[in-house]
C-alpha cells in the first residue's frame, strides 16, 4: 500500500492520481470540477509572466502587499502574516507553498547569459514546501544548511530547531553548530524526516523525526503548476521502502 491509499478523503486520492497521470492538465470531463472543489481553481501550469497561483491573508513581496499580478523573482523576499499563505512559482521551474508567519529570502545568482537563477533559499522563520528538478541549491535556516539536488522538500524553521523532510530526491544535511552532525538522505517518499538542532552536542544535532504538516496532494498541486507530475505515485503499489515510524 502506498501513501495515496492512506488519504481518507476519496476525492483527494482521486485528484492525486489524476495529477500524476496528467489527466487534470488534459482537461478530461469531470477532472476540472474535482480540482476546483478541492484546491479552489484548476491546478495547471502557470502561463509565462504569472508567478502566483493563490494568496490567502496578507503576504508581502519585497515589503509590498502581494496580489495575483505580483511577479516573484530570484532575489526577492516573501513574507506571510500569521494565518496567511501563498502558492507561487519562480523562474518557471520552482514551485512553493509558503505558510503563515514565514520570512523567505530567495537568493540569486547570474548565469553566463546574465539571467537570474535561484542559488538558494533562506528561511528565517516559518514553513515552506517546495519542488524543483535538475537544479542544485542550498537551503539555509538558523540551525541547518541543506544541499538539494533537484527534489521535493518540506522545511520548518525556528531559531533553535529545523524540521526537514526530503519528500523525494537527494539532500545533504548539516548542522551549522556542529561539523560532526551531517548526513545524506536519499528518499523516494518521505522516507527520513529529520530534526536539526543547534545545541544538542557534537554529533547529536541531527535526529529522526515524524512525518508532519504537509501532504502528497500539496506536492501534486505545486508540481502541476510547473507542468510536472509527482514521482510518488507508484504503479501497482510497488513501493515498500521503510516509512516514518522509527523515531
Backbone as CSV, one residue per row, in Angstrom:
resi,resn,N_x,N_y,N_z,CA_x,CA_y,CA_z,C_x,C_y,C_z
1,UNK,0.846,-1.195,0.000,0.000,0.000,0.000,0.881,1.244,0.000
2,UNK,0.563,2.217,-0.866,1.348,3.457,-0.866,0.606,4.556,-0.111
3,UNK,1.245,5.731,0.004,0.706,6.788,0.850,-0.627,7.309,0.333
4,UNK,-0.854,7.261,-0.967,-2.138,7.728,-1.510,-3.291,6.927,-0.922
5,UNK,-3.083,5.631,-0.733,-4.157,4.802,-0.217,-4.519,5.161,1.216
6,UNK,-3.645,5.873,1.923,-3.897,6.226,3.306,-4.645,7.548,3.446
7,UNK,-4.867,8.265,2.349,-5.585,9.531,2.403,-7.067,9.237,2.570
8,UNK,-7.680,9.827,3.617,-9.042,9.480,3.974,-10.056,9.990,2.963
9,UNK,-9.862,11.183,2.428,-10.821,11.775,1.501,-10.662,11.128,0.129
10,UNK,-11.654,10.361,-0.352,-11.502,9.692,-1.647,-11.355,10.666,-2.798
11,UNK,-11.900,11.898,-2.657,-11.724,12.895,-3.719,-10.255,13.285,-3.840
12,UNK,-9.573,13.403,-2.702,-8.162,13.774,-2.735,-7.314,12.642,-3.312
13,UNK,-7.639,11.403,-2.969,-6.923,10.271,-3.565,-7.066,10.313,-5.083
14,UNK,-8.293,10.532,-5.552,-8.547,10.569,-6.977,-7.796,11.715,-7.638
15,UNK,-7.764,12.877,-6.965,-7.092,14.034,-7.545,-5.598,13.801,-7.668
16,UNK,-4.962,13.235,-6.652,-3.530,12.958,-6.736,-3.240,12.029,-7.902
17,UNK,-4.037,10.981,-8.040,-3.823,10.048,-9.140,-4.035,10.730,-10.486
18,UNK,-5.033,11.631,-10.551,-5.281,12.354,-11.796,-4.140,13.305,-12.126
19,UNK,-3.624,14.012,-11.112,-2.483,14.892,-11.334,-1.277,14.096,-11.806
20,UNK,-1.031,12.968,-11.168,0.131,12.160,-11.525,0.036,11.631,-12.945
21,UNK,-1.175,11.322,-13.367,-1.358,10.787,-14.712,-1.505,11.865,-15.775
22,UNK,-1.542,13.120,-15.360,-1.683,14.209,-16.312,-3.098,14.439,-16.776
23,UNK,-4.077,13.868,-16.079,-5.458,13.976,-16.539,-6.038,15.359,-16.297
24,UNK,-5.591,16.023,-15.199,-6.122,17.350,-14.910,-5.727,18.318,-16.015
25,UNK,-4.451,18.332,-16.364,-3.989,19.267,-17.385,-4.569,18.931,-18.748
26,UNK,-4.976,17.660,-18.943,-5.579,17.281,-20.209,-7.028,17.737,-20.318
27,UNK,-7.613,18.124,-19.177,-8.971,18.669,-19.196,-10.040,17.639,-19.457
28,UNK,-9.873,16.404,-18.964,-10.877,15.382,-19.190,-12.153,15.703,-18.407
29,UNK,-13.303,15.212,-18.879,-14.569,15.542,-18.231,-14.545,15.209,-16.747
30,UNK,-14.987,16.159,-15.939,-15.070,15.955,-14.502,-13.806,16.284,-13.743
31,UNK,-12.652,16.278,-14.404,-11.399,16.483,-13.685,-11.258,17.914,-13.187
32,UNK,-11.688,18.883,-13.985,-11.558,20.279,-13.559,-12.479,20.592,-12.387
33,UNK,-13.689,20.053,-12.418,-14.616,20.296,-11.309,-14.076,19.707,-10.019
34,UNK,-13.464,18.533,-10.095,-12.871,17.915,-8.917,-11.752,18.783,-8.366
35,UNK,-10.878,19.245,-9.230,-9.768,20.095,-8.785,-10.279,21.390,-8.190
36,UNK,-11.280,21.997,-8.829,-11.831,23.249,-8.319,-12.404,23.074,-6.920
37,UNK,-13.064,21.950,-6.682,-13.713,21.747,-5.396,-12.709,21.546,-4.279
38,UNK,-11.514,21.071,-4.607,-10.517,20.797,-3.579,-9.540,21.948,-3.422
39,UNK,-9.021,22.467,-4.509,-7.986,23.489,-4.439,-8.498,24.898,-4.675
40,UNK,-9.710,25.077,-5.156,-10.256,26.408,-5.376,-10.170,26.843,-6.820
41,UNK,-9.215,26.365,-7.576,-9.130,26.587,-9.012,-8.312,25.458,-9.600
42,UNK,-8.457,25.243,-10.893,-7.814,24.090,-11.520,-6.302,24.213,-11.490
43,UNK,-5.580,23.266,-10.863,-4.127,23.339,-10.846,-3.533,22.893,-12.180
44,UNK,-2.947,23.822,-12.887,-2.300,23.517,-14.146,-1.114,24.450,-14.296
45,UNK,-0.275,24.214,-15.266,0.946,25.002,-15.406,0.628,26.478,-15.576
46,UNK,1.281,27.312,-14.783,1.032,28.740,-14.866,1.576,29.296,-16.181
47,UNK,0.889,30.259,-16.764,1.374,30.843,-18.024,2.601,31.709,-17.785
48,UNK,3.405,31.949,-18.828,4.565,32.829,-18.685,4.156,34.191,-18.145
49,UNK,4.948,34.710,-17.225,4.662,36.017,-16.648,3.792,35.980,-15.413
50,UNK,3.235,34.807,-15.066,2.429,34.692,-13.850,3.194,33.904,-12.810
51,UNK,3.312,34.444,-11.609,4.041,33.778,-10.533,3.137,33.149,-9.492
52,UNK,2.004,33.786,-9.205,1.209,33.407,-8.038,-0.047,32.653,-8.454
53,UNK,-0.232,31.499,-7.848,-1.430,30.696,-8.082,-2.544,31.078,-7.115
54,UNK,-2.166,31.295,-5.835,-3.196,31.619,-4.850,-2.566,32.348,-3.669
55,UNK,-3.291,33.319,-3.131,-2.908,34.035,-1.915,-4.086,33.979,-0.947
56,UNK,-3.785,33.728,0.324,-4.802,33.901,1.363,-4.174,34.705,2.498
57,UNK,-4.937,35.651,3.052,-4.407,36.509,4.091,-3.503,37.590,3.528
58,UNK,-2.557,38.054,4.346,-1.676,39.152,3.939,-0.272,38.629,3.670
59,UNK,0.209,38.909,2.457,1.534,38.469,2.007,2.229,39.667,1.378
60,UNK,3.529,39.816,1.645,4.294,40.878,1.005,5.449,40.288,0.216
61,UNK,5.788,40.974,-0.877,6.978,40.657,-1.670,7.826,41.922,-1.707
62,UNK,9.021,41.835,-1.161,9.909,42.999,-1.036,9.220,44.158,-0.311
63,UNK,8.419,43.799,0.697,7.776,44.803,1.531,6.480,45.364,0.987
64,UNK,6.056,44.959,-0.201,4.815,45.448,-0.794,3.757,44.352,-0.781
65,UNK,2.514,44.744,-0.523,1.423,43.780,-0.498,1.337,43.049,-1.832
66,UNK,1.336,41.727,-1.782,1.281,40.925,-2.996,-0.152,40.752,-3.472
67,UNK,-0.314,40.737,-4.789,-1.584,40.414,-5.436,-1.320,39.301,-6.436
68,UNK,-2.372,38.820,-7.059,-2.195,37.763,-8.062,-1.378,38.234,-9.260
69,UNK,-1.240,39.556,-9.416,-0.447,40.095,-10.527,1.028,40.277,-10.173
70,UNK,1.390,40.079,-8.910,2.780,40.255,-8.491,3.663,39.178,-9.101
71,UNK,4.816,39.571,-9.603,5.795,38.622,-10.137,6.900,38.429,-9.103
72,UNK,7.236,37.177,-8.820,8.265,36.849,-7.845,9.485,36.312,-8.580
73,UNK,10.643,36.900,-8.288,11.884,36.567,-8.991,12.971,36.149,-8.012
74,UNK,14.044,35.510,-8.504,15.212,35.294,-7.660,15.698,36.628,-7.092
75,UNK,16.077,36.636,-5.827,16.488,37.861,-5.163,15.402,38.507,-4.341
76,UNK,14.159,38.053,-4.473,13.047,38.671,-3.757,12.904,38.106,-2.337
77,UNK,12.198,38.855,-1.509,11.893,38.460,-0.139,10.376,38.328,-0.013
78,UNK,9.925,37.160,0.428,8.493,36.891,0.558,8.184,36.657,2.034
79,UNK,7.191,37.390,2.551,6.804,37.265,3.945,5.294,37.079,4.048
80,UNK,4.897,36.218,4.964,3.476,35.967,5.207,3.133,36.291,6.651
81,UNK,1.990,36.944,6.847,1.485,37.157,8.200,0.910,35.843,8.738
82,UNK,0.648,35.816,10.042,0.019,34.631,10.629,-1.310,34.351,9.925
83,UNK,-1.619,33.067,9.793,-2.858,32.612,9.158,-2.951,33.052,7.699
84,UNK,-1.800,33.212,7.058,-1.760,33.557,5.639,-0.984,32.476,4.890
85,UNK,-1.064,32.519,3.566,-0.365,31.522,2.756,-0.265,32.023,1.324
86,UNK,0.820,31.635,0.649,0.972,31.943,-0.762,1.501,30.709,-1.482
87,UNK,0.944,30.444,-2.655,1.393,29.362,-3.522,1.904,30.010,-4.799
88,UNK,3.172,29.780,-5.150,3.766,30.540,-6.242,4.871,29.761,-6.952
89,UNK,5.282,30.315,-8.087,6.310,29.710,-8.942,7.366,30.764,-9.236
90,UNK,8.632,30.349,-9.242,9.739,31.235,-9.586,10.490,30.633,-10.775
91,UNK,10.737,31.459,-11.785,11.516,31.053,-12.965,10.939,29.844,-13.697
92,UNK,9.668,29.586,-13.533,9.002,28.543,-14.300,9.244,27.128,-13.853
93,UNK,10.231,26.888,-12.957,10.545,25.511,-12.585,10.570,25.227,-11.106
94,UNK,10.469,26.281,-10.279,10.478,26.124,-8.828,9.100,26.524,-8.300
95,UNK,8.413,25.604,-7.646,7.087,25.887,-7.119,7.089,25.724,-5.607
96,UNK,6.364,26.602,-4.908,6.443,26.635,-3.453,5.096,26.956,-2.826
97,UNK,4.912,26.448,-1.603,3.846,26.872,-0.709,4.515,27.432,0.537
98,UNK,4.300,28.711,0.797,4.852,29.359,1.982,3.705,29.620,2.948
99,UNK,3.796,29.039,4.136,2.705,29.119,5.099,2.824,30.383,5.958
100,UNK,1.854,30.537,6.872,1.769,31.744,7.672,2.953,31.935,8.612
101,UNK,3.256,33.196,8.915,4.324,33.522,9.831,5.702,33.202,9.299
102,UNK,5.900,33.321,7.974,7.166,32.927,7.352,7.894,34.118,6.754
103,UNK,9.223,33.996,6.716,10.097,35.010,6.129,11.099,34.274,5.253
104,UNK,10.925,34.383,3.932,11.727,33.646,2.969,12.525,34.599,2.094
105,UNK,13.834,34.369,2.016,14.706,35.105,1.104,15.092,34.164,-0.039
106,UNK,14.769,34.559,-1.265,15.119,33.761,-2.441,16.461,34.281,-2.953
107,UNK,17.526,33.572,-2.672,18.854,34.033,-3.040,19.092,33.807,-4.531
108,UNK,19.910,34.664,-5.131,20.047,34.635,-6.590,21.506,34.670,-7.022
109,UNK,21.718,34.246,-8.257,22.997,34.370,-8.944,22.706,34.500,-10.432
110,UNK,23.682,34.996,-11.189,23.512,35.139,-12.635,24.221,34.007,-13.374
111,UNK,23.573,33.539,-14.436,24.243,32.546,-15.270,25.127,33.247,-16.288
112,UNK,25.724,32.484,-17.197,26.671,33.052,-18.153,26.017,34.006,-19.141
113,UNK,24.685,33.960,-19.217,23.956,34.855,-20.118,23.401,36.084,-19.379
114,UNK,23.673,36.175,-18.086,23.187,37.306,-17.309,21.797,37.140,-16.736
115,UNK,21.203,35.944,-16.882,19.865,35.704,-16.340,19.949,35.335,-14.869
116,UNK,18.966,35.780,-14.089,18.941,35.481,-12.664,18.424,34.063,-12.416
117,UNK,19.165,33.318,-11.601,18.776,31.982,-11.192,18.656,31.941,-9.676
118,UNK,17.945,30.941,-9.177,17.893,30.723,-7.734,19.153,29.991,-7.304
119,UNK,19.919,30.582,-6.391,21.102,29.910,-5.857,20.810,29.236,-4.524
120,UNK,19.782,29.712,-3.826,19.443,29.128,-2.544,18.191,29.757,-1.973
121,UNK,17.719,29.178,-0.885,16.565,29.692,-0.165,16.965,29.847,1.299
122,UNK,16.700,31.009,1.863,16.994,31.259,3.269,15.666,31.455,3.999
123,UNK,15.298,30.455,4.791,14.048,30.517,5.552,14.386,30.970,6.969
124,UNK,14.150,32.243,7.250,14.491,32.785,8.564,13.543,32.276,9.630
125,UNK,12.264,32.230,9.311,11.250,31.636,10.177,10.153,31.078,9.284
126,UNK,9.399,30.132,9.823,8.210,29.687,9.109,8.302,28.311,8.520
127,UNK,7.428,28.064,7.516,7.242,26.731,6.943,7.127,26.838,5.430
128,UNK,7.838,25.958,4.736,7.920,26.020,3.272,7.886,24.623,2.685
129,UNK,7.045,24.435,1.662,7.034,23.233,0.839,7.479,23.637,-0.551
130,UNK,8.428,22.894,-1.151,8.994,23.321,-2.430,9.334,22.126,-3.292
131,UNK,9.233,22.318,-4.616,9.682,21.306,-5.575,10.516,21.982,-6.660
132,UNK,11.535,21.265,-7.099,12.345,21.697,-8.235,12.942,20.446,-8.859
133,UNK,13.409,20.552,-10.086,14.050,19.418,-10.748,15.308,19.900,-11.467
134,UNK,16.318,19.016,-11.493,17.553,19.283,-12.238,18.159,20.632,-11.850
135,UNK,18.082,20.946,-10.559,18.536,22.253,-10.105,19.095,22.104,-8.702
136,UNK,20.388,22.359,-8.534,21.020,22.256,-7.223,21.014,23.615,-6.537
137,UNK,20.764,23.623,-5.242,20.817,24.853,-4.456,20.934,24.497,-2.981
138,UNK,21.129,25.520,-2.143,21.237,25.318,-0.710,20.052,25.968,0.009
139,UNK,19.591,25.290,1.056,18.555,25.811,1.928,19.228,26.177,3.251
140,UNK,19.027,27.398,3.703,19.624,27.859,4.955,18.526,28.150,5.972
141,UNK,18.702,27.650,7.186,17.883,28.046,8.323,18.835,28.474,9.447
142,UNK,18.298,28.775,10.617,19.162,29.202,11.712,20.036,28.074,12.248
143,UNK,19.643,26.811,12.010,20.411,25.684,12.557,20.955,24.731,11.509
144,UNK,20.592,24.904,10.234,20.958,23.901,9.234,21.318,24.520,7.891
145,UNK,22.186,23.807,7.172,22.435,24.069,5.757,22.152,22.777,5.009
146,UNK,21.286,22.849,4.027,20.845,21.657,3.297,21.103,21.855,1.822
147,UNK,21.860,20.962,1.230,22.067,20.974,-0.203,21.057,20.074,-0.884
148,UNK,20.300,20.615,-1.815,19.306,19.820,-2.533,19.732,19.689,-3.989
149,UNK,19.453,18.548,-4.575,19.898,18.248,-5.930,18.705,18.076,-6.870
150,UNK,17.760,18.971,-6.750,16.540,18.822,-7.546,15.621,17.846,-6.863
151,UNK,14.701,18.321,-6.073,13.932,17.440,-5.205,12.666,18.130,-4.730
152,UNK,11.867,17.381,-3.987,10.762,17.960,-3.252,11.094,17.931,-1.775
153,UNK,10.829,19.020,-1.068,11.153,19.035,0.352,10.181,19.924,1.118
154,UNK,10.115,19.663,2.436,9.342,20.487,3.348,10.238,20.866,4.518
155,UNK,10.215,22.157,4.909,11.087,22.629,5.980,10.310,23.561,6.898
156,UNK,10.543,23.407,8.207,10.048,24.328,9.215,11.252,24.880,9.967
157,UNK,11.284,26.203,10.179,12.445,26.834,10.799,12.029,27.711,11.960
158,UNK,12.698,27.524,13.091,12.630,28.493,14.176,14.052,28.688,14.689
159,UNK,14.294,29.601,15.615,15.672,29.919,15.984,16.486,28.757,16.534
160,UNK,15.858,27.760,17.141,16.603,26.698,17.807,16.484,25.332,17.150
161,UNK,15.577,25.178,16.192,15.335,23.846,15.633,14.802,23.953,14.214
162,UNK,15.289,23.066,13.355,14.783,22.941,11.982,14.183,21.562,11.804
163,UNK,13.015,21.510,11.177,12.436,20.241,10.722,12.603,20.175,9.215
164,UNK,13.077,19.025,8.704,13.279,18.910,7.260,12.870,17.524,6.797
165,UNK,12.007,17.502,5.778,11.608,16.236,5.139,12.036,16.249,3.684
166,UNK,12.852,15.289,3.299,13.169,15.074,1.892,12.019,14.257,1.315
167,UNK,11.070,14.923,0.697,9.878,14.223,0.213,10.226,13.233,-0.887
168,UNK,11.127,13.644,-1.776,11.728,12.753,-2.765,12.988,13.418,-3.295
169,UNK,13.968,12.610,-3.647,15.233,13.135,-4.135,16.357,12.924,-3.143
170,UNK,17.451,13.655,-3.341,18.653,13.509,-2.522,18.994,14.855,-1.890
171,UNK,19.294,14.840,-0.604,19.692,16.052,0.094,20.891,15.760,0.988
172,UNK,21.758,16.757,1.150,22.884,16.701,2.078,22.597,17.673,3.209
173,UNK,22.527,17.172,4.424,22.052,17.949,5.567,23.166,18.084,6.592
174,UNK,23.395,19.317,7.052,24.438,19.568,8.042,23.934,20.554,9.082
175,UNK,24.326,20.317,10.334,24.022,21.248,11.417,25.063,22.360,11.418
176,UNK,24.620,23.591,11.489,25.532,24.727,11.444,26.476,24.730,12.640
177,UNK,25.973,24.355,13.821,26.760,24.457,15.043,27.736,23.310,15.248
178,UNK,27.679,22.293,14.399,28.454,21.082,14.672,28.819,20.384,13.372
179,UNK,30.082,20.443,12.996,30.520,19.837,11.739,30.413,18.317,11.749
180,UNK,30.323,17.712,12.927,30.190,16.265,13.000,28.755,15.792,12.750
181,UNK,27.809,16.698,12.820,26.407,16.333,12.592,26.043,16.631,11.145
182,UNK,26.124,15.607,10.312,25.767,15.749,8.904,25.365,14.390,8.360
183,UNK,24.530,14.420,7.335,24.053,13.176,6.757,23.533,13.438,5.354
184,UNK,23.433,12.393,4.551,22.823,12.450,3.225,21.571,11.587,3.224
185,UNK,20.483,12.144,2.711,19.217,11.420,2.645,18.855,11.191,1.182
186,UNK,18.574,9.961,0.843,18.049,9.615,-0.482,16.654,9.043,-0.272
187,UNK,15.658,9.762,-0.747,14.275,9.440,-0.408,13.422,9.276,-1.651
188,UNK,12.529,8.324,-1.598,11.522,8.161,-2.649,10.164,8.726,-2.225
189,UNK,9.895,8.673,-0.923,8.548,9.070,-0.477,8.559,9.369,1.018
190,UNK,9.109,10.523,1.401,9.139,10.963,2.799,9.837,9.954,3.710
191,UNK,10.921,9.365,3.251,11.475,8.213,3.965,12.193,8.548,5.264
192,UNK,12.790,9.747,5.365,13.574,10.020,6.574,13.504,11.494,6.967
193,UNK,12.374,11.942,7.520,12.321,13.306,8.050,13.294,13.461,9.224
194,UNK,13.795,14.683,9.404,14.811,14.920,10.424,14.549,16.209,11.180
195,UNK,15.019,16.248,12.444,15.190,17.482,13.185,16.670,17.834,13.178
196,UNK,16.982,19.121,12.990,18.359,19.596,13.068,18.402,20.673,14.141
197,UNK,19.077,20.380,15.246,19.141,21.285,16.389,20.437,22.084,16.361
198,UNK,20.530,23.021,17.281,21.719,23.846,17.335,22.561,23.646,18.569
199,UNK,22.067,22.855,19.548,22.773,22.782,20.823,22.665,21.422,21.486
200,UNK,22.612,20.365,20.703,22.441,19.027,21.270,23.759,18.313,21.547
201,UNK,24.895,18.929,21.227,26.190,18.296,21.451,26.772,17.734,20.178
202,UNK,28.094,17.554,20.181,28.783,17.109,18.977,28.248,15.765,18.492
203,UNK,27.954,15.731,17.208,27.470,14.507,16.588,26.048,14.139,16.925
204,UNK,25.325,15.009,17.668,23.984,14.672,18.130,22.923,15.685,17.695
205,UNK,23.275,16.564,16.790,22.345,17.635,16.424,21.358,17.250,15.322
206,UNK,21.483,16.065,14.760,20.525,15.581,13.766,19.881,14.316,14.304
207,UNK,18.560,14.287,14.317,17.854,13.097,14.787,16.602,12.875,13.949
208,UNK,16.143,11.639,13.936,14.962,11.295,13.147,13.715,11.982,13.700
209,UNK,12.784,12.262,12.802,11.572,12.998,13.155,10.357,12.303,12.535
210,UNK,9.154,12.622,13.020,7.936,12.092,12.392,7.608,12.852,11.111
211,UNK,6.676,12.322,10.363,6.151,12.986,9.178,5.037,13.925,9.624
212,UNK,5.202,15.258,9.373,4.215,16.219,9.877,3.932,17.329,8.863
213,UNK,2.718,17.858,8.899,2.336,19.179,8.397,2.468,19.405,6.895
214,UNK,2.569,18.367,6.088,2.496,18.544,4.641,1.939,17.259,4.038
215,UNK,1.402,17.370,2.825,0.667,16.259,2.241,1.090,15.994,0.800
216,UNK,0.768,14.791,0.349,1.031,14.431,-1.037,0.200,15.253,-2.010
217,UNK,-1.029,15.601,-1.609,-1.845,16.391,-2.534,-1.265,17.785,-2.736
218,UNK,-0.628,18.346,-1.707,0.037,19.642,-1.880,1.233,19.525,-2.823
219,UNK,1.989,18.451,-2.681,3.106,18.230,-3.603,2.610,18.048,-5.036
220,UNK,1.506,17.304,-5.205,0.938,17.123,-6.529,0.488,18.450,-7.125
221,UNK,-0.091,19.300,-6.284,-0.546,20.611,-6.748,0.616,21.443,-7.274
222,UNK,1.693,21.602,-6.483,2.753,22.500,-6.926,3.569,21.906,-8.068
223,UNK,3.644,20.588,-8.155,4.265,20.004,-9.351,3.438,20.345,-10.593
224,UNK,2.110,20.300,-10.470,1.254,20.622,-11.610,1.458,22.056,-12.071
225,UNK,1.767,22.967,-11.142,1.924,24.379,-11.502,3.157,24.628,-12.365
226,UNK,4.101,23.690,-12.370,5.282,23.818,-13.240,5.292,22.737,-14.320
227,UNK,4.110,22.158,-14.575,3.954,21.244,-15.701,4.544,19.874,-15.498
228,UNK,4.638,19.429,-14.234,5.218,18.117,-13.967,4.232,17.259,-13.188
229,UNK,4.551,15.990,-13.081,3.774,15.085,-12.236,4.677,14.591,-11.114
230,UNK,4.128,14.303,-9.948,4.955,13.862,-8.824,5.446,12.437,-9.020
231,UNK,6.630,12.118,-8.487,7.177,10.774,-8.655,6.712,9.788,-7.604
232,UNK,5.812,10.209,-6.691,5.482,9.316,-5.583,4.285,8.436,-5.855
233,UNK,3.695,8.472,-7.038,2.598,7.566,-7.371,3.213,6.356,-8.045
234,UNK,3.228,5.243,-7.342,3.949,4.077,-7.793,2.985,3.053,-8.388
235,UNK,3.362,2.508,-9.507,2.497,1.550,-10.191,2.347,0.279,-9.363
236,UNK,1.113,-0.212,-9.319,0.809,-1.478,-8.660,1.248,-1.511,-7.199
237,UNK,1.228,-0.336,-6.552,1.617,-0.271,-5.148,2.973,-0.907,-4.909
238,UNK,3.919,-0.687,-5.815,5.187,-1.400,-5.783,6.173,-0.847,-4.775
239,UNK,5.947,0.346,-4.255,6.929,0.939,-3.349,6.698,0.453,-1.931
240,UNK,7.714,-0.134,-1.328,7.550,-0.704,0.009,8.736,-0.396,0.910
241,UNK,9.413,0.714,0.662,10.557,1.088,1.496,10.097,1.471,2.899
242,UNK,11.044,1.526,3.845,10.664,1.889,5.224,9.967,3.241,5.286
243,UNK,9.062,3.386,6.250,8.323,4.614,6.423,8.834,5.382,7.639
244,UNK,7.953,6.189,8.223,8.382,7.153,9.205,8.056,6.739,10.626
245,UNK,8.076,5.457,10.934,7.659,5.061,12.266,8.827,4.723,13.183
246,UNK,10.052,5.023,12.771,11.213,4.786,13.626,11.851,6.114,13.990
247,UNK,11.381,6.694,15.035,11.914,7.951,15.507,11.707,8.021,17.022
